[in-house]
Amino acid sequence: MLDFIAESKLLRPTITIYLFARVLASYVIFGLFRYRRLADKEQRRQAIHAINDRNAKRVYNAFMLLKGVYIKVGQFLSTQMILPPEFL
């Protein structure tokens, strides 16, 4: 089943779009609704760390499922300092 997903010309883009939409939505929802409700900087830092950790796991699992160029993109991004430490 997993090889079928990795080689499917329709499922790969669909999974990619869903993944990035879900990651983006998690940050938008956090910024709009949760960030302001957290009282101090430490709570905010912990909440952002938790979201980054969850999203890093989502991206990792999707890239491992999709294989190929996605793994290479992940390797490239892991060497850059543009992402939060949880992604690296």
Buried (B, 14 or more C-beta within 10 A) or exposed (E): EEEEBBEEEEBBEEBBEEBEEEBEEBBEEBEEEBBEEBEEEEEBEEBBEEBBBEBBEBBBEBBEBBBEEBEEEBEEBEEEEEBBEBBE
